[in-house]
Amino acid sequence: MNSGGQPDLDEIEACFVALLEGRLTRDAVDRWAGRWITDVGLEWDELSWWALGLLYGIDLRHGPGEDYLHDDVQVREWLVKLRDRRAG
């Protein structure tokens, strides 16, 4: 994940992939997305904003020690939607 300038869709998509491949933790992805989504000085296209919104909060659970609100199957579905929308 680029810690420099505002990420583009390639970097956002790469976060989904890294999470699903186990190269990044949900906590790391949440913090990364949160850094960008809470920066009020940035402007986003609709697709980037949608994808960042999915990543921000990706580490939320149903309760302490319980499963994540959004499992890997759902995250994979989001990645497919992101790719479809990019191609479309």
PyMOL Python script that loads the backbone (N, CA, C, O; Angstrom):
from pymol import cmd

cmd.read_pdbstr("""\
ATOM      1  N   MET A   1       0.842  -1.175   0.000  1.00  0.00           N
ATOM      2  CA  MET A   1       0.000   0.000   0.000  1.00  0.00           C
ATOM      3  C   MET A   1       0.886   1.236   0.000  1.00  0.00           C
ATOM      4  O   MET A   1       1.780   1.389   0.832  1.00  0.00           O
ATOM      5  N   ASN A   2       0.619   2.086  -0.929  1.00  0.00           N
ATOM      6  CA  ASN A   2       1.356   3.331  -1.056  1.00  0.00           C
ATOM      7  C   ASN A   2       0.990   4.263   0.088  1.00  0.00           C
ATOM      8  O   ASN A   2      -0.187   4.541   0.320  1.00  0.00           O
ATOM      9  N   SER A   3       1.986   4.737   0.791  1.00  0.00           N
ATOM     10  CA  SER A   3       1.714   5.651   1.899  1.00  0.00           C
ATOM     11  C   SER A   3       1.877   7.098   1.459  1.00  0.00           C
ATOM     12  O   SER A   3       1.765   8.009   2.279  1.00  0.00           O
ATOM     13  N   GLY A   4       2.141   7.322   0.175  1.00  0.00           N
ATOM     14  CA  GLY A   4       2.358   8.656  -0.347  1.00  0.00           C
ATOM     15  C   GLY A   4       1.056   9.343  -0.691  1.00  0.00           C
ATOM     16  O   GLY A   4       0.237   9.627   0.183  1.00  0.00           O
ATOM     17  N   GLY A   5       0.871   9.608  -1.985  1.00  0.00           N
ATOM     18  CA  GLY A   5      -0.296  10.339  -2.442  1.00  0.00           C
ATOM     19  C   GLY A   5      -1.565   9.527  -2.407  1.00  0.00           C
ATOM     20  O   GLY A   5      -1.570   8.340  -2.080  1.00  0.00           O
ATOM     21  N   GLN A   6      -2.632  10.197  -2.751  1.00  0.00           N
ATOM     22  CA  GLN A   6      -3.958   9.582  -2.763  1.00  0.00           C
ATOM     23  C   GLN A   6      -3.948   8.330  -3.635  1.00  0.00           C
ATOM     24  O   GLN A   6      -3.473   8.371  -4.770  1.00  0.00           O
ATOM     25  N   PRO A   7      -4.470   7.215  -3.115  1.00  0.00           N
ATOM     26  CA  PRO A   7      -4.447   5.970  -3.892  1.00  0.00           C
ATOM     27  C   PRO A   7      -5.409   6.009  -5.071  1.00  0.00           C
ATOM     28  O   PRO A   7      -6.444   6.674  -5.033  1.00  0.00           O
ATOM     29  N   ASP A   8      -5.042   5.286  -6.109  1.00  0.00           N
ATOM     30  CA  ASP A   8      -5.933   5.147  -7.252  1.00  0.00           C
ATOM     31  C   ASP A   8      -6.665   3.809  -7.136  1.00  0.00           C
ATOM     32  O   ASP A   8      -6.480   3.070  -6.170  1.00  0.00           O
ATOM     33  N   LEU A   9      -7.486   3.515  -8.118  1.00  0.00           N
ATOM     34  CA  LEU A   9      -8.270   2.276  -8.080  1.00  0.00           C
ATOM     35  C   LEU A   9      -7.395   1.030  -8.081  1.00  0.00           C
ATOM     36  O   LEU A   9      -7.763   0.016  -7.488  1.00  0.00           O
ATOM     37  N   ASP A  10      -6.248   1.094  -8.736  1.00  0.00           N
ATOM     38  CA  ASP A  10      -5.345  -0.062  -8.719  1.00  0.00           C
ATOM     39  C   ASP A  10      -4.907  -0.371  -7.287  1.00  0.00           C
ATOM     40  O   ASP A  10      -4.889  -1.533  -6.880  1.00  0.00           O
ATOM     41  N   GLU A  11      -4.560   0.651  -6.535  1.00  0.00           N
ATOM     42  CA  GLU A  11      -4.122   0.452  -5.149  1.00  0.00           C
ATOM     43  C   GLU A  11      -5.271  -0.012  -4.256  1.00  0.00           C
ATOM     44  O   GLU A  11      -5.083  -0.848  -3.371  1.00  0.00           O
ATOM     45  N   ILE A  12      -6.442   0.529  -4.494  1.00  0.00           N
ATOM     46  CA  ILE A  12      -7.606   0.110  -3.708  1.00  0.00           C
ATOM     47  C   ILE A  12      -7.922  -1.348  -3.988  1.00  0.00           C
ATOM     48  O   ILE A  12      -8.165  -2.122  -3.062  1.00  0.00           O
ATOM     49  N   GLU A  13      -7.919  -1.728  -5.260  1.00  0.00           N
ATOM     50  CA  GLU A  13      -8.162  -3.127  -5.624  1.00  0.00           C
ATOM     51  C   GLU A  13      -7.085  -4.029  -5.022  1.00  0.00           C
ATOM     52  O   GLU A  13      -7.384  -5.131  -4.562  1.00  0.00           O
ATOM     53  N   ALA A  14      -5.849  -3.571  -5.023  1.00  0.00           N
ATOM     54  CA  ALA A  14      -4.749  -4.356  -4.462  1.00  0.00           C
ATOM     55  C   ALA A  14      -4.961  -4.636  -2.975  1.00  0.00           C
ATOM     56  O   ALA A  14      -4.522  -5.670  -2.473  1.00  0.00           O
ATOM     57  N   CYS A  15      -5.621  -3.738  -2.278  1.00  0.00           N
ATOM     58  CA  CYS A  15      -5.915  -3.981  -0.854  1.00  0.00           C
ATOM     59  C   CYS A  15      -6.889  -5.137  -0.683  1.00  0.00           C
ATOM     60  O   CYS A  15      -6.716  -5.972   0.204  1.00  0.00           O
ATOM     61  N   PHE A  16      -7.912  -5.186  -1.528  1.00  0.00           N
ATOM     62  CA  PHE A  16      -8.837  -6.325  -1.486  1.00  0.00           C
ATOM     63  C   PHE A  16      -8.073  -7.629  -1.705  1.00  0.00           C
ATOM     64  O   PHE A  16      -8.247  -8.596  -0.965  1.00  0.00           O
ATOM     65  N   VAL A  17      -7.231  -7.639  -2.724  1.00  0.00           N
ATOM     66  CA  VAL A  17      -6.473  -8.840  -3.073  1.00  0.00           C
ATOM     67  C   VAL A  17      -5.534  -9.237  -1.936  1.00  0.00           C
ATOM     68  O   VAL A  17      -5.484 -10.407  -1.554  1.00  0.00           O
ATOM     69  N   ALA A  18      -4.795  -8.279  -1.398  1.00  0.00           N
ATOM     70  CA  ALA A  18      -3.846  -8.568  -0.312  1.00  0.00           C
ATOM     71  C   ALA A  18      -4.561  -9.101   0.915  1.00  0.00           C
ATOM     72  O   ALA A  18      -4.048  -9.991   1.593  1.00  0.00           O
ATOM     73  N   LEU A  19      -5.724  -8.575   1.205  1.00  0.00           N
ATOM     74  CA  LEU A  19      -6.514  -9.064   2.338  1.00  0.00           C
ATOM     75  C   LEU A  19      -6.935 -10.510   2.103  1.00  0.00           C
ATOM     76  O   LEU A  19      -6.777 -11.359   2.980  1.00  0.00           O
ATOM     77  N   LEU A  20      -7.464 -10.782   0.935  1.00  0.00           N
ATOM     78  CA  LEU A  20      -7.943 -12.138   0.634  1.00  0.00           C
ATOM     79  C   LEU A  20      -6.813 -13.153   0.550  1.00  0.00           C
ATOM     80  O   LEU A  20      -7.011 -14.335   0.832  1.00  0.00           O
ATOM     81  N   GLU A  21      -5.627 -12.691   0.163  1.00  0.00           N
ATOM     82  CA  GLU A  21      -4.471 -13.590   0.096  1.00  0.00           C
ATOM     83  C   GLU A  21      -3.756 -13.712   1.434  1.00  0.00           C
ATOM     84  O   GLU A  21      -2.807 -14.486   1.558  1.00  0.00           O
ATOM     85  N   GLY A  22      -4.195 -12.965   2.427  1.00  0.00           N
ATOM     86  CA  GLY A  22      -3.594 -13.041   3.754  1.00  0.00           C
ATOM     87  C   GLY A  22      -2.311 -12.247   3.910  1.00  0.00           C
ATOM     88  O   GLY A  22      -1.595 -12.416   4.896  1.00  0.00           O
ATOM     89  N   ARG A  23      -2.009 -11.380   2.945  1.00  0.00           N
ATOM     90  CA  ARG A  23      -0.801 -10.555   3.040  1.00  0.00           C
ATOM     91  C   ARG A  23      -1.017  -9.312   3.892  1.00  0.00           C
ATOM     92  O   ARG A  23      -0.056  -8.711   4.374  1.00  0.00           O
ATOM     93  N   LEU A  24      -2.266  -8.929   4.077  1.00  0.00           N
ATOM     94  CA  LEU A  24      -2.621  -7.820   4.969  1.00  0.00           C
ATOM     95  C   LEU A  24      -3.716  -8.281   5.910  1.00  0.00           C
ATOM     96  O   LEU A  24      -4.568  -9.090   5.544  1.00  0.00           O
ATOM     97  N   THR A  25      -3.685  -7.761   7.122  1.00  0.00           N
ATOM     98  CA  THR A  25      -4.735  -8.085   8.085  1.00  0.00           C
ATOM     99  C   THR A  25      -5.928  -7.169   7.877  1.00  0.00           C
ATOM    100  O   THR A  25      -5.816  -6.116   7.250  1.00  0.00           O
ATOM    101  N   ARG A  26      -7.036  -7.569   8.392  1.00  0.00           N
ATOM    102  CA  ARG A  26      -8.221  -6.725   8.325  1.00  0.00           C
ATOM    103  C   ARG A  26      -7.988  -5.411   9.055  1.00  0.00           C
ATOM    104  O   ARG A  26      -8.438  -4.358   8.604  1.00  0.00           O
ATOM    105  N   ASP A  27      -7.292  -5.469  10.169  1.00  0.00           N
ATOM    106  CA  ASP A  27      -6.999  -4.255  10.920  1.00  0.00           C
ATOM    107  C   ASP A  27      -6.158  -3.294  10.083  1.00  0.00           C
ATOM    108  O   ASP A  27      -6.436  -2.096  10.052  1.00  0.00           O
ATOM    109  N   ALA A  28      -5.145  -3.804   9.412  1.00  0.00           N
ATOM    110  CA  ALA A  28      -4.277  -2.957   8.584  1.00  0.00           C
ATOM    111  C   ALA A  28      -5.062  -2.332   7.429  1.00  0.00           C
ATOM    112  O   ALA A  28      -4.876  -1.154   7.123  1.00  0.00           O
ATOM    113  N   VAL A  29      -5.921  -3.097   6.798  1.00  0.00           N
ATOM    114  CA  VAL A  29      -6.718  -2.587   5.679  1.00  0.00           C
ATOM    115  C   VAL A  29      -7.700  -1.537   6.175  1.00  0.00           C
ATOM    116  O   VAL A  29      -7.884  -0.507   5.526  1.00  0.00           O
ATOM    117  N   ASP A  30      -8.329  -1.785   7.309  1.00  0.00           N
ATOM    118  CA  ASP A  30      -9.259  -0.819   7.885  1.00  0.00           C
ATOM    119  C   ASP A  30      -8.551   0.505   8.181  1.00  0.00           C
ATOM    120  O   ASP A  30      -9.064   1.573   7.846  1.00  0.00           O
ATOM    121  N   ARG A  31      -7.384   0.435   8.803  1.00  0.00           N
ATOM    122  CA  ARG A  31      -6.639   1.657   9.133  1.00  0.00           C
ATOM    123  C   ARG A  31      -6.213   2.398   7.874  1.00  0.00           C
ATOM    124  O   ARG A  31      -6.279   3.626   7.820  1.00  0.00           O
ATOM    125  N   TRP A  32      -5.775   1.653   6.859  1.00  0.00           N
ATOM    126  CA  TRP A  32      -5.366   2.273   5.609  1.00  0.00           C
ATOM    127  C   TRP A  32      -6.549   2.992   4.958  1.00  0.00           C
ATOM    128  O   TRP A  32      -6.440   4.159   4.584  1.00  0.00           O
ATOM    129  N   ALA A  33      -7.668   2.297   4.826  1.00  0.00           N
ATOM    130  CA  ALA A  33      -8.852   2.907   4.206  1.00  0.00           C
ATOM    131  C   ALA A  33      -9.352   4.087   5.032  1.00  0.00           C
ATOM    132  O   ALA A  33      -9.761   5.107   4.477  1.00  0.00           O
ATOM    133  N   GLY A  34      -9.321   3.950   6.347  1.00  0.00           N
ATOM    134  CA  GLY A  34      -9.766   5.029   7.222  1.00  0.00           C
ATOM    135  C   GLY A  34      -8.942   6.285   7.067  1.00  0.00           C
ATOM    136  O   GLY A  34      -9.460   7.398   7.154  1.00  0.00           O
ATOM    137  N   ARG A  35      -7.655   6.100   6.836  1.00  0.00           N
ATOM    138  CA  ARG A  35      -6.768   7.250   6.641  1.00  0.00           C
ATOM    139  C   ARG A  35      -7.225   8.074   5.449  1.00  0.00           C
ATOM    140  O   ARG A  35      -7.160   9.303   5.481  1.00  0.00           O
ATOM    141  N   TRP A  36      -7.686   7.408   4.396  1.00  0.00           N
ATOM    142  CA  TRP A  36      -8.092   8.096   3.176  1.00  0.00           C
ATOM    143  C   TRP A  36      -9.525   8.590   3.239  1.00  0.00           C
ATOM    144  O   TRP A  36      -9.832   9.689   2.778  1.00  0.00           O
ATOM    145  N   ILE A  37     -10.389   7.790   3.802  1.00  0.00           N
ATOM    146  CA  ILE A  37     -11.809   8.155   3.781  1.00  0.00           C
ATOM    147  C   ILE A  37     -12.127   9.308   4.736  1.00  0.00           C
ATOM    148  O   ILE A  37     -13.120  10.013   4.555  1.00  0.00           O
ATOM    149  N   THR A  38     -11.293   9.496   5.738  1.00  0.00           N
ATOM    150  CA  THR A  38     -11.536  10.575   6.698  1.00  0.00           C
ATOM    151  C   THR A  38     -10.795  11.865   6.341  1.00  0.00           C
ATOM    152  O   THR A  38     -10.933  12.867   7.041  1.00  0.00           O
ATOM    153  N   ASP A  39     -10.015  11.851   5.266  1.00  0.00           N
ATOM    154  CA  ASP A  39      -9.306  13.052   4.831  1.00  0.00           C
ATOM    155  C   ASP A  39     -10.270  13.908   4.010  1.00  0.00           C
ATOM    156  O   ASP A  39     -10.519  13.632   2.836  1.00  0.00           O
ATOM    157  N   VAL A  40     -10.804  14.946   4.642  1.00  0.00           N
ATOM    158  CA  VAL A  40     -11.831  15.768   4.001  1.00  0.00           C
ATOM    159  C   VAL A  40     -11.284  16.630   2.865  1.00  0.00           C
ATOM    160  O   VAL A  40     -12.060  17.223   2.116  1.00  0.00           O
ATOM    161  N   GLY A  41      -9.985  16.706   2.729  1.00  0.00           N
ATOM    162  CA  GLY A  41      -9.387  17.509   1.677  1.00  0.00           C
ATOM    163  C   GLY A  41      -9.263  16.796   0.344  1.00  0.00           C
ATOM    164  O   GLY A  41      -8.793  17.385  -0.630  1.00  0.00           O
ATOM    165  N   LEU A  42      -9.672  15.548   0.286  1.00  0.00           N
ATOM    166  CA  LEU A  42      -9.536  14.759  -0.942  1.00  0.00           C
ATOM    167  C   LEU A  42     -10.870  14.639  -1.665  1.00  0.00           C
ATOM    168  O   LEU A  42     -11.934  14.676  -1.048  1.00  0.00           O
ATOM    169  N   GLU A  43     -10.796  14.496  -2.964  1.00  0.00           N
ATOM    170  CA  GLU A  43     -11.992  14.239  -3.769  1.00  0.00           C
ATOM    171  C   GLU A  43     -11.855  12.866  -4.404  1.00  0.00           C
ATOM    172  O   GLU A  43     -10.771  12.468  -4.831  1.00  0.00           O
ATOM    173  N   TRP A  44     -12.968  12.151  -4.459  1.00  0.00           N
ATOM    174  CA  TRP A  44     -12.968  10.775  -4.952  1.00  0.00           C
ATOM    175  C   TRP A  44     -13.996  10.604  -6.046  1.00  0.00           C
ATOM    176  O   TRP A  44     -15.046  11.247  -6.026  1.00  0.00           O
ATOM    177  N   ASP A  45     -13.702   9.744  -6.995  1.00  0.00           N
ATOM    178  CA  ASP A  45     -14.736   9.337  -7.942  1.00  0.00           C
ATOM    179  C   ASP A  45     -15.653   8.365  -7.205  1.00  0.00           C
ATOM    180  O   ASP A  45     -15.292   7.840  -6.152  1.00  0.00           O
ATOM    181  N   GLU A  46     -16.814   8.134  -7.749  1.00  0.00           N
ATOM    182  CA  GLU A  46     -17.837   7.316  -7.083  1.00  0.00           C
ATOM    183  C   GLU A  46     -17.363   5.895  -6.790  1.00  0.00           C
ATOM    184  O   GLU A  46     -17.617   5.367  -5.708  1.00  0.00           O
ATOM    185  N   LEU A  47     -16.682   5.281  -7.738  1.00  0.00           N
ATOM    186  CA  LEU A  47     -16.245   3.895  -7.575  1.00  0.00           C
ATOM    187  C   LEU A  47     -15.176   3.773  -6.489  1.00  0.00           C
ATOM    188  O   LEU A  47     -15.223   2.852  -5.674  1.00  0.00           O
ATOM    189  N   SER A  48     -14.226   4.685  -6.474  1.00  0.00           N
ATOM    190  CA  SER A  48     -13.190   4.661  -5.433  1.00  0.00           C
ATOM    191  C   SER A  48     -13.810   4.850  -4.061  1.00  0.00           C
ATOM    192  O   SER A  48     -13.455   4.149  -3.113  1.00  0.00           O
ATOM    193  N   TRP A  49     -14.734   5.794  -3.950  1.00  0.00           N
ATOM    194  CA  TRP A  49     -15.392   6.064  -2.664  1.00  0.00           C
ATOM    195  C   TRP A  49     -16.165   4.838  -2.184  1.00  0.00           C
ATOM    196  O   TRP A  49     -16.118   4.494  -1.003  1.00  0.00           O
ATOM    197  N   TRP A  50     -16.869   4.186  -3.093  1.00  0.00           N
ATOM    198  CA  TRP A  50     -17.626   2.978  -2.757  1.00  0.00           C
ATOM    199  C   TRP A  50     -16.690   1.893  -2.235  1.00  0.00           C
ATOM    200  O   TRP A  50     -16.955   1.281  -1.200  1.00  0.00           O
ATOM    201  N   ALA A  51     -15.591   1.657  -2.959  1.00  0.00           N
ATOM    202  CA  ALA A  51     -14.655   0.598  -2.578  1.00  0.00           C
ATOM    203  C   ALA A  51     -13.963   0.913  -1.251  1.00  0.00           C
ATOM    204  O   ALA A  51     -13.812   0.028  -0.409  1.00  0.00           O
ATOM    205  N   LEU A  52     -13.547   2.153  -1.059  1.00  0.00           N
ATOM    206  CA  LEU A  52     -12.932   2.531   0.221  1.00  0.00           C
ATOM    207  C   LEU A  52     -13.911   2.365   1.368  1.00  0.00           C
ATOM    208  O   LEU A  52     -13.528   1.953   2.463  1.00  0.00           O
ATOM    209  N   GLY A  53     -15.171   2.683   1.122  1.00  0.00           N
ATOM    210  CA  GLY A  53     -16.200   2.520   2.147  1.00  0.00           C
ATOM    211  C   GLY A  53     -16.383   1.073   2.575  1.00  0.00           C
ATOM    212  O   GLY A  53     -16.713   0.796   3.728  1.00  0.00           O
ATOM    213  N   LEU A  54     -16.168   0.159   1.650  1.00  0.00           N
ATOM    214  CA  LEU A  54     -16.245  -1.263   1.991  1.00  0.00           C
ATOM    215  C   LEU A  54     -15.044  -1.687   2.831  1.00  0.00           C
ATOM    216  O   LEU A  54     -15.176  -2.478   3.765  1.00  0.00           O
ATOM    217  N   LEU A  55     -13.883  -1.159   2.492  1.00  0.00           N
ATOM    218  CA  LEU A  55     -12.669  -1.534   3.221  1.00  0.00           C
ATOM    219  C   LEU A  55     -12.619  -0.922   4.615  1.00  0.00           C
ATOM    220  O   LEU A  55     -12.084  -1.524   5.546  1.00  0.00           O
ATOM    221  N   TYR A  56     -13.177   0.273   4.755  1.00  0.00           N
ATOM    222  CA  TYR A  56     -13.182   0.943   6.047  1.00  0.00           C
ATOM    223  C   TYR A  56     -14.244   0.281   6.924  1.00  0.00           C
ATOM    224  O   TYR A  56     -15.439   0.395   6.653  1.00  0.00           O
ATOM    225  N   GLY A  57     -13.812  -0.394   7.951  1.00  0.00           N
ATOM    226  CA  GLY A  57     -14.723  -1.157   8.804  1.00  0.00           C
ATOM    227  C   GLY A  57     -14.674  -2.645   8.515  1.00  0.00           C
ATOM    228  O   GLY A  57     -15.463  -3.410   9.069  1.00  0.00           O
ATOM    229  N   ILE A  58     -13.758  -3.064   7.655  1.00  0.00           N
ATOM    230  CA  ILE A  58     -13.644  -4.474   7.265  1.00  0.00           C
ATOM    231  C   ILE A  58     -13.277  -5.362   8.454  1.00  0.00           C
ATOM    232  O   ILE A  58     -13.436  -6.582   8.399  1.00  0.00           O
ATOM    233  N   ASP A  59     -12.784  -4.739   9.528  1.00  0.00           N
ATOM    234  CA  ASP A  59     -12.368  -5.503  10.712  1.00  0.00           C
ATOM    235  C   ASP A  59     -13.457  -5.593  11.783  1.00  0.00           C
ATOM    236  O   ASP A  59     -13.208  -6.116  12.870  1.00  0.00           O
ATOM    237  N   LEU A  60     -14.656  -5.091  11.490  1.00  0.00           N
ATOM    238  CA  LEU A  60     -15.743  -5.146  12.477  1.00  0.00           C
ATOM    239  C   LEU A  60     -16.250  -6.574  12.643  1.00  0.00           C
ATOM    240  O   LEU A  60     -16.333  -7.350  11.692  1.00  0.00           O
ATOM    241  N   ARG A  61     -16.587  -6.885  13.894  1.00  0.00           N
ATOM    242  CA  ARG A  61     -17.097  -8.216  14.228  1.00  0.00           C
ATOM    243  C   ARG A  61     -18.518  -8.106  14.787  1.00  0.00           C
ATOM    244  O   ARG A  61     -18.972  -7.029  15.175  1.00  0.00           O
ATOM    245  N   HIS A  62     -19.196  -9.240  14.815  1.00  0.00           N
ATOM    246  CA  HIS A  62     -20.536  -9.282  15.396  1.00  0.00           C
ATOM    247  C   HIS A  62     -20.492  -8.985  16.884  1.00  0.00           C
ATOM    248  O   HIS A  62     -21.461  -8.475  17.446  1.00  0.00           O
ATOM    249  N   GLY A  63     -19.392  -9.296  17.516  1.00  0.00           N
ATOM    250  CA  GLY A  63     -19.186  -9.067  18.946  1.00  0.00           C
ATOM    251  C   GLY A  63     -17.783  -9.507  19.309  1.00  0.00           C
ATOM    252  O   GLY A  63     -17.071 -10.060  18.471  1.00  0.00           O
ATOM    253  N   PRO A  64     -17.378  -9.273  20.538  1.00  0.00           N
ATOM    254  CA  PRO A  64     -16.028  -9.676  20.962  1.00  0.00           C
ATOM    255  C   PRO A  64     -15.774 -11.166  20.713  1.00  0.00           C
ATOM    256  O   PRO A  64     -16.525 -12.021  21.184  1.00  0.00           O
ATOM    257  N   GLY A  65     -14.716 -11.460  19.975  1.00  0.00           N
ATOM    258  CA  GLY A  65     -14.349 -12.849  19.698  1.00  0.00           C
ATOM    259  C   GLY A  65     -15.233 -13.556  18.693  1.00  0.00           C
ATOM    260  O   GLY A  65     -15.048 -14.747  18.444  1.00  0.00           O
ATOM    261  N   GLU A  66     -16.184 -12.854  18.113  1.00  0.00           N
ATOM    262  CA  GLU A  66     -17.086 -13.480  17.138  1.00  0.00           C
ATOM    263  C   GLU A  66     -16.576 -13.277  15.715  1.00  0.00           C
ATOM    264  O   GLU A  66     -15.564 -12.615  15.491  1.00  0.00           O
ATOM    265  N   ASP A  67     -17.292 -13.857  14.763  1.00  0.00           N
ATOM    266  CA  ASP A  67     -16.927 -13.749  13.355  1.00  0.00           C
ATOM    267  C   ASP A  67     -17.013 -12.304  12.872  1.00  0.00           C
ATOM    268  O   ASP A  67     -17.669 -11.461  13.484  1.00  0.00           O
ATOM    269  N   TYR A  68     -16.332 -12.042  11.760  1.00  0.00           N
ATOM    270  CA  TYR A  68     -16.402 -10.729  11.141  1.00  0.00           C
ATOM    271  C   TYR A  68     -17.794 -10.498  10.557  1.00  0.00           C
ATOM    272  O   TYR A  68     -18.469 -11.444  10.151  1.00  0.00           O
ATOM    273  N   LEU A  69     -18.215  -9.245  10.517  1.00  0.00           N
ATOM    274  CA  LEU A  69     -19.508  -8.913   9.914  1.00  0.00           C
ATOM    275  C   LEU A  69     -19.556  -9.324   8.444  1.00  0.00           C
ATOM    276  O   LEU A  69     -20.590  -9.762   7.941  1.00  0.00           O
ATOM    277  N   HIS A  70     -18.420  -9.176   7.768  1.00  0.00           N
ATOM    278  CA  HIS A  70     -18.334  -9.503   6.342  1.00  0.00           C
ATOM    279  C   HIS A  70     -17.239 -10.546   6.166  1.00  0.00           C
ATOM    280  O   HIS A  70     -16.057 -10.263   6.361  1.00  0.00           O
ATOM    281  N   ASP A  71     -17.650 -11.758   5.794  1.00  0.00           N
ATOM    282  CA  ASP A  71     -16.674 -12.847   5.658  1.00  0.00           C
ATOM    283  C   ASP A  71     -15.921 -12.752   4.336  1.00  0.00           C
ATOM    284  O   ASP A  71     -16.208 -11.892   3.503  1.00  0.00           O
ATOM    285  N   ASP A  72     -14.961 -13.642   4.161  1.00  0.00           N
ATOM    286  CA  ASP A  72     -14.131 -13.626   2.961  1.00  0.00           C
ATOM    287  C   ASP A  72     -14.947 -13.838   1.694  1.00  0.00           C
ATOM    288  O   ASP A  72     -14.594 -13.310   0.640  1.00  0.00           O
ATOM    289  N   VAL A  73     -16.021 -14.593   1.776  1.00  0.00           N
ATOM    290  CA  VAL A  73     -16.869 -14.810   0.602  1.00  0.00           C
ATOM    291  C   VAL A  73     -17.460 -13.483   0.146  1.00  0.00           C
ATOM    292  O   VAL A  73     -17.474 -13.176  -1.047  1.00  0.00           O
ATOM    293  N   GLN A  74     -17.944 -12.704   1.098  1.00  0.00           N
ATOM    294  CA  GLN A  74     -18.521 -11.410   0.737  1.00  0.00           C
ATOM    295  C   GLN A  74     -17.444 -10.450   0.216  1.00  0.00           C
ATOM    296  O   GLN A  74     -17.689  -9.696  -0.725  1.00  0.00           O
ATOM    297  N   VAL A  75     -16.273 -10.478   0.817  1.00  0.00           N
ATOM    298  CA  VAL A  75     -15.175  -9.622   0.355  1.00  0.00           C
ATOM    299  C   VAL A  75     -14.803  -9.997  -1.083  1.00  0.00           C
ATOM    300  O   VAL A  75     -14.544  -9.116  -1.903  1.00  0.00           O
ATOM    301  N   ARG A  76     -14.774 -11.292  -1.389  1.00  0.00           N
ATOM    302  CA  ARG A  76     -14.497 -11.722  -2.767  1.00  0.00           C
ATOM    303  C   ARG A  76     -15.574 -11.215  -3.729  1.00  0.00           C
ATOM    304  O   ARG A  76     -15.269 -10.803  -4.848  1.00  0.00           O
ATOM    305  N   GLU A  77     -16.826 -11.247  -3.290  1.00  0.00           N
ATOM    306  CA  GLU A  77     -17.926 -10.735  -4.112  1.00  0.00           C
ATOM    307  C   GLU A  77     -17.749  -9.244  -4.377  1.00  0.00           C
ATOM    308  O   GLU A  77     -18.003  -8.776  -5.487  1.00  0.00           O
ATOM    309  N   TRP A  78     -17.315  -8.497  -3.364  1.00  0.00           N
ATOM    310  CA  TRP A  78     -17.064  -7.072  -3.548  1.00  0.00           C
ATOM    311  C   TRP A  78     -15.943  -6.843  -4.558  1.00  0.00           C
ATOM    312  O   TRP A  78     -16.019  -5.940  -5.391  1.00  0.00           O
ATOM    313  N   LEU A  79     -14.905  -7.670  -4.474  1.00  0.00           N
ATOM    314  CA  LEU A  79     -13.793  -7.544  -5.411  1.00  0.00           C
ATOM    315  C   LEU A  79     -14.270  -7.804  -6.841  1.00  0.00           C
ATOM    316  O   LEU A  79     -13.880  -7.086  -7.761  1.00  0.00           O
ATOM    317  N   VAL A  80     -15.093  -8.806  -7.030  1.00  0.00           N
ATOM    318  CA  VAL A  80     -15.649  -9.095  -8.350  1.00  0.00           C
ATOM    319  C   VAL A  80     -16.481  -7.907  -8.840  1.00  0.00           C
ATOM    320  O   VAL A  80     -16.375  -7.518 -10.003  1.00  0.00           O
ATOM    321  N   LYS A  81     -17.304  -7.332  -7.967  1.00  0.00           N
ATOM    322  CA  LYS A  81     -18.105  -6.162  -8.345  1.00  0.00           C
ATOM    323  C   LYS A  81     -17.220  -4.987  -8.713  1.00  0.00           C
ATOM    324  O   LYS A  81     -17.490  -4.285  -9.688  1.00  0.00           O
ATOM    325  N   LEU A  82     -16.175  -4.770  -7.948  1.00  0.00           N
ATOM    326  CA  LEU A  82     -15.241  -3.687  -8.237  1.00  0.00           C
ATOM    327  C   LEU A  82     -14.634  -3.876  -9.620  1.00  0.00           C
ATOM    328  O   LEU A  82     -14.585  -2.940 -10.418  1.00  0.00           O
ATOM    329  N   ARG A  83     -14.181  -5.069  -9.894  1.00  0.00           N
ATOM    330  CA  ARG A  83     -13.580  -5.351 -11.201  1.00  0.00           C
ATOM    331  C   ARG A  83     -14.593  -5.213 -12.333  1.00  0.00           C
ATOM    332  O   ARG A  83     -14.265  -4.691 -13.398  1.00  0.00           O
ATOM    333  N   ASP A  84     -15.818  -5.675 -12.109  1.00  0.00           N
ATOM    334  CA  ASP A  84     -16.872  -5.537 -13.123  1.00  0.00           C
ATOM    335  C   ASP A  84     -17.186  -4.069 -13.388  1.00  0.00           C
ATOM    336  O   ASP A  84     -17.324  -3.660 -14.540  1.00  0.00           O
ATOM    337  N   ARG A  85     -17.297  -3.287 -12.335  1.00  0.00           N
ATOM    338  CA  ARG A  85     -17.610  -1.868 -12.485  1.00  0.00           C
ATOM    339  C   ARG A  85     -16.464  -1.119 -13.164  1.00  0.00           C
ATOM    340  O   ARG A  85     -16.699  -0.180 -13.924  1.00  0.00           O
ATOM    341  N   ARG A  86     -15.245  -1.527 -12.894  1.00  0.00           N
ATOM    342  CA  ARG A  86     -14.088  -0.894 -13.548  1.00  0.00           C
ATOM    343  C   ARG A  86     -14.095  -1.203 -15.050  1.00  0.00           C
ATOM    344  O   ARG A  86     -13.769  -0.344 -15.870  1.00  0.00           O
ATOM    345  N   ALA A  87     -14.465  -2.420 -15.392  1.00  0.00           N
ATOM    346  CA  ALA A  87     -14.451  -2.845 -16.791  1.00  0.00           C
ATOM    347  C   ALA A  87     -15.638  -2.275 -17.572  1.00  0.00           C
ATOM    348  O   ALA A  87     -15.579  -2.099 -18.789  1.00  0.00           O
ATOM    349  N   GLY A  88     -16.717  -1.993 -16.836  1.00  0.00           N
ATOM    350  CA  GLY A  88     -17.966  -1.643 -17.443  1.00  0.00           C
ATOM    351  C   GLY A  88     -18.117  -0.344 -18.037  1.00  0.00           C
ATOM    352  O   GLY A  88     -19.184  -0.026 -18.563  1.00  0.00           O
TER     353      GLY A  88
END
""", "prot")
cmd.dss("prot")
cmd.show_as("cartoon", "prot")
cmd.util.cbc("prot")
cmd.orient("prot")
